[in-house]
Amino acid sequence: MFGWIKDRLRPVEERSSGAGYTAQVMAARDSYISGQRGVAELTATVQSCVSLWEGGFAMADVAGTGLLTRQTMARIARSAALRGEAVYLIGDEGLVPVTDWDLTTRLGRPRAYRLSLPEAGGGRSLTALAAEVLHLRIGSDALTPWIGTAPLRRASLTGAMLHAVEASLAETFENAPLGSLIVPLPDTGSEDMATMRSAFQGRRGSTVVVEGVAQATAAGMNPQLGQKPDQLSPDLSKSMTAETLAAAREGILMAYGVLPSLLNRAATGPVVREAQRQLAIWTLQPVAQLLAEEASEKLGQPVEIDTIRPLQAFDAGGRARALSAIIKTLAEAKAAGIPPGDVSGAMRMVDWKE
């Protein structure tokens, strides 16, 4: 009886929301416990891909709104490449970036957001409706359509392998006796041996163990045979380090929509142009279309974003030949007296929209 009364009088326990300081601490702790899940973002390969996304969006042509400035577009691209989504509050001063957010959904669509905005003296939180928030998501699935997935998370095994190979190489070059030799020398006194040891010191990787003939004889070796320096540097070629590293880098590049041939030392102009078209047409432009659709819905006016023209991601020679053929066709149609409507219909039959 008294226990029931005590439970009724017990105050309600209050916990913090998912968008404050506690959420940041928990996210940092989760990253620490999970280990190597996201450290591949620190590699030069991933940062090169992120820079390509950032530069492509910064150069994009935006029509229909002045809120998507070049600096904002670059931040959106970087956030989408590393996090898979970008959230901005639509305010009177423009688009305000959001560092952390929590949301409620209805039928899989966001309804309201609890946002954390960055400030120099400490962030502040506020609540906004879905119509007040610009939310770009890429790589969403049917289970959580309100959450985006970064390309690196979709290729977590390849990213982990890339980090493991680069980390092992870093440890090898830091701790392995690179350039060290075991040099056999004739028997001599301890002072002369110490002098010889000190003569080989002074440079990184030149630590030398001087082996005398007496030691070799005691070990059952013929002191007159096989007297040559023994290399202590590890042979990394037997572990296929170079091949594994190249395969991991190519996998990361393809996950970000970058053709591996773009980073090939033997790449020529045509290869670079084709890789540029691949990145702009099949990766950047679809993401730009998603952003344009989201901006058109939230800003109430049509927004168009084009990354292909500024990046020159098209075949200039092919377009010139096509334009010449179109002009020639129009001139012949005019000379033959064909109505413009029939010409437009014929153009649409060969997939010319306009």
C-alpha positions in Angstrom: 0.0 0.0 0.0 2.7 2.5 1.0 4.8 1.4 -1.9 2.0 2.2 -4.3 1.6 5.7 -2.7 5.4 6.2 -2.9 5.4 5.4 -6.6 2.5 7.8 -7.3 4.3 10.6 -5.5 7.7 10.0 -7.2 8.6 12.9 -9.5 8.6 12.2 -13.2 12.2 11.7 -14.5 13.1 14.1 -17.3 15.7 13.4 -19.9 17.3 15.6 -22.4 16.3 15.6 -26.0 18.4 14.2 -28.8 19.6 17.6 -30.1 21.7 19.1 -27.2 25.0 18.7 -25.5 24.1 15.2 -24.3 23.5 14.0 -27.9 26.9 15.4 -28.9 28.7 13.6 -26.1 26.8 10.3 -26.9 27.7 10.6 -30.6 31.3 11.2 -29.7 31.3 8.2 -27.4 29.6 6.1 -30.0 32.3 7.0 -32.5 35.0 6.1 -30.0 33.5 2.7 -29.2 32.7 1.8 -32.8 36.4 2.2 -33.7 37.4 2.3 -37.3 33.9 2.8 -38.8 34.4 6.4 -40.0 38.1 7.0 -39.9 38.4 6.5 -43.6 37.1 10.0 -44.0 40.5 11.2 -43.0 42.2 9.6 -46.0 43.4 11.7 -49.0 41.3 9.6 -51.4 38.0 10.5 -49.6 38.9 14.1 -49.2 39.8 14.4 -52.9 36.3 13.1 -53.8 34.7 15.4 -51.3 36.7 18.3 -52.8 35.4 17.4 -56.3 31.8 17.4 -55.0 32.4 20.7 -53.3 33.9 22.4 -56.3 31.2 21.1 -58.6 28.4 22.4 -56.5 30.2 25.7 -55.9 30.4 26.3 -59.7 26.8 25.2 -60.4 24.3 27.6 -62.0 21.4 28.3 -59.7 18.2 29.9 -61.1 15.1 30.9 -59.2 16.5 31.8 -55.8 19.3 33.9 -54.3 19.5 31.8 -51.1 21.7 29.1 -52.6 24.9 31.0 -52.8 28.1 29.5 -53.9 29.4 29.2 -50.4 26.2 27.6 -49.3 26.3 25.2 -52.2 29.8 24.1 -51.3 28.8 23.5 -47.7 25.8 21.4 -48.8 28.0 19.3 -51.1 30.5 18.7 -48.4 27.9 17.7 -45.9 26.1 15.4 -48.3 29.4 13.7 -49.3 30.5 13.1 -45.7 27.1 12.7 -43.9 24.7 11.9 -46.6 22.3 14.8 -45.8 22.4 18.5 -45.3 19.9 20.5 -43.2 19.4 24.3 -43.3 17.0 26.5 -41.6 15.2 28.9 -43.9 15.4 32.3 -42.1 15.1 36.0 -42.9 18.9 36.2 -43.1 19.2 33.3 -45.5 19.9 29.6 -45.1 21.4 28.8 -41.6 23.4 25.6 -41.4 22.2 23.1 -38.7 24.8 21.1 -36.7 22.4 18.6 -35.1 18.7 17.9 -35.5 15.9 15.6 -34.4 12.6 15.2 -36.2 9.1 13.8 -36.1 7.5 12.1 -39.1 4.1 11.3 -40.5 3.7 8.7 -43.3 7.5 8.7 -43.6 7.7 12.5 -44.3 9.2 14.9 -41.8 6.7 17.1 -40.0 8.7 19.1 -37.4 12.4 19.5 -36.5 14.3 20.3 -33.3 17.4 22.0 -34.5 20.7 23.0 -33.1 22.3 26.1 -34.7 26.0 26.9 -34.5 27.1 30.1 -32.7 30.5 31.4 -31.8 29.6 31.6 -28.1 27.8 28.2 -28.1 24.9 26.7 -30.1 21.3 27.3 -29.5 18.2 25.1 -30.1 14.8 25.9 -31.6 11.8 24.1 -33.1 10.7 24.5 -36.7 8.1 23.0 -39.0 9.2 20.9 -42.0 8.3 23.8 -44.4 10.9 26.0 -42.7 13.7 23.5 -43.1 15.7 22.6 -46.3 16.6 19.0 -45.9 18.7 17.3 -48.6 19.0 13.5 -48.4 20.9 11.0 -50.6 21.1 7.3 -50.3 17.8 6.9 -48.4 16.2 3.5 -48.0 12.6 2.5 -47.6 13.0 1.8 -43.8 14.2 5.3 -42.9 13.4 7.6 -45.9 14.0 10.7 -43.7 17.7 9.8 -43.2 20.4 10.1 -45.8 23.4 7.8 -46.1 26.9 8.9 -47.1 28.7 7.1 -50.0 31.4 6.1 -47.5 28.9 4.4 -45.2 27.5 2.5 -48.2 31.0 1.2 -48.8 32.1 0.7 -45.2 34.1 -2.4 -45.8 36.2 -0.8 -48.6 36.7 2.3 -46.4 37.8 0.2 -43.5 40.3 -1.7 -45.7 41.7 1.5 -47.1 42.2 2.8 -43.6 43.8 -0.4 -42.4 46.2 -0.5 -45.3 47.2 3.2 -44.9 47.5 2.8 -41.1 49.7 -0.3 -41.5 51.9 1.5 -44.0 52.2 4.5 -41.7 53.2 2.2 -38.8 55.7 0.4 -41.1 57.4 3.6 -42.2 57.5 4.9 -38.6 58.8 1.8 -36.8 60.3 -0.6 -39.4 64.1 -0.6 -39.7 64.0 0.9 -43.3 67.5 1.1 -44.8 69.2 -0.8 -41.9 71.9 -3.4 -42.7 73.8 -6.1 -40.9 77.4 -5.6 -42.1 80.0 -8.4 -41.4 83.4 -7.1 -40.4 86.7 -8.8 -39.5 87.4 -9.5 -35.8 88.7 -6.5 -34.0 88.6 -4.9 -30.6 85.5 -3.7 -28.8 86.6 -0.1 -29.1 87.0 -0.4 -32.9 83.6 -2.1 -33.1 82.0 0.8 -31.1 83.7 3.3 -33.4 82.3 1.5 -36.4 78.8 1.5 -35.0 78.9 5.2 -34.2 80.2 5.9 -37.7 76.9 4.6 -39.2 74.7 6.6 -37.0 73.2 10.1 -37.6 70.5 9.4 -40.2 67.0 7.9 -39.8 66.9 4.4 -40.9 70.7 3.8 -40.8 70.9 1.9 -37.5 73.5 -0.8 -38.2 74.3 -4.0 -36.3 78.0 -4.8 -36.9 78.6 -8.6 -37.0 82.1 -10.0 -36.4 83.6 -13.1 -37.9 83.8 -14.8 -34.5 80.1 -14.5 -33.9 79.4 -16.0 -37.3 81.8 -18.9 -36.6 80.2 -19.6 -33.2 76.8 -19.8 -35.0 78.1 -22.6 -37.2 78.7 -20.5 -40.3 81.8 -20.5 -42.5 83.4 -17.1 -42.0 84.8 -17.1 -45.5 81.5 -17.7 -47.3 78.4 -15.5 -47.8 80.1 -12.3 -46.4 77.6 -9.7 -47.6 75.4 -7.1 -46.0 72.0 -8.4 -44.9 69.0 -6.0 -45.6 66.6 -5.5 -42.7 64.0 -3.5 -44.6 60.7 -5.4 -44.9 59.7 -6.6 -48.3 56.2 -5.1 -48.7 55.7 -6.5 -52.2 55.1 -10.0 -50.9 52.1 -8.8 -48.9 50.5 -7.2 -52.1 50.3 -3.9 -50.3 50.4 -1.8 -53.4 47.7 -3.9 -55.1 45.4 -3.8 -52.1 45.9 -0.1 -51.6 45.1 0.6 -55.3 42.0 -1.6 -55.2 40.7 0.1 -52.0 41.2 3.5 -53.5 39.5 2.6 -56.7 36.5 1.3 -54.7 36.2 4.5 -52.8 36.5 6.6 -56.0 33.7 4.6 -57.6 31.5 4.9 -54.5 31.8 8.7 -54.9 31.1 8.6 -58.7 34.7 9.4 -59.7 36.3 7.2 -62.4 39.6 5.7 -61.1 41.2 6.6 -64.4 41.0 10.3 -63.4 43.8 9.8 -60.8 45.9 7.7 -63.0 49.4 9.1 -63.7 49.1 8.2 -67.3 45.7 9.9 -67.8 45.4 12.1 -70.9 43.0 14.8 -71.8 40.2 12.6 -73.3 40.3 10.4 -70.2 40.1 13.4 -67.9 37.2 14.8 -69.8 35.3 11.5 -69.8 35.8 11.2 -66.0 34.6 14.8 -65.6 31.4 14.0 -67.6 30.8 10.9 -65.6 31.1 12.7 -62.3 28.9 15.7 -63.4 26.2 13.8 -65.2 25.8 10.6 -63.2 26.6 11.9 -59.7 26.5 15.7 -59.2 23.6 16.5 -61.4 21.2 14.0 -59.8 22.1 15.3 -56.4 21.6 18.8 -57.7 18.1 17.8 -59.0 17.2 16.5 -55.6 18.3 19.7 -54.0 16.4 21.8 -56.6 13.2 19.8 -56.0 13.5 20.3 -52.2 14.2 24.0 -52.7 11.3 24.4 -55.0 9.0 22.8 -52.5 10.2 24.7 -49.5 10.8 28.1 -51.1 7.6 28.2 -53.1 9.1 29.0 -56.5 10.8 26.9 -59.2 14.5 26.4 -58.6 16.9 25.0 -61.2 20.4 23.9 -60.6 22.8 23.0 -63.4 26.3 21.5 -62.8 26.9 20.2 -66.4 27.3 23.6 -68.2 29.7 25.3 -65.7 31.9 22.2 -65.5 32.0 21.9 -69.3 30.8 18.3 -68.9 29.7 17.8 -72.4 31.2 16.9 -75.8 31.9 20.3 -77.3 32.8 18.8 -80.7 29.6 16.7 -80.8 27.4 19.6 -79.8 29.0 21.8 -82.5 28.3 19.1 -85.1 24.7 18.6 -83.8 24.1 22.4 -84.0 25.4 22.5 -87.5 23.1 19.7 -88.5 20.1 21.3 -86.9 20.7 24.6 -88.6 21.1 22.8 -91.9 17.9 20.9 -91.4 16.0 24.0 -90.4 17.2 25.8 -93.5 16.3 22.9 -95.8 12.9 22.6 -94.1 12.2 26.3 -94.6 13.3 26.1 -98.2 11.0 23.1 -98.7 8.1 25.0 -97.1 7.6 22.6 -94.2 5.6 24.2 -91.3 7.5 24.8 -88.0 5.1 22.6 -86.2 6.0 19.6 -88.3 9.7 20.3 -87.8 9.2 20.4 -84.0 7.3 17.1 -84.2 10.1 15.6 -86.2 12.6 16.9 -83.6 10.7 15.3 -80.8 10.7 12.0 -82.6 14.5 11.9 -82.3 14.4 12.9 -78.6 14.9 16.6 -79.0 12.7 18.2 -76.3 12.9 21.7 -77.7 
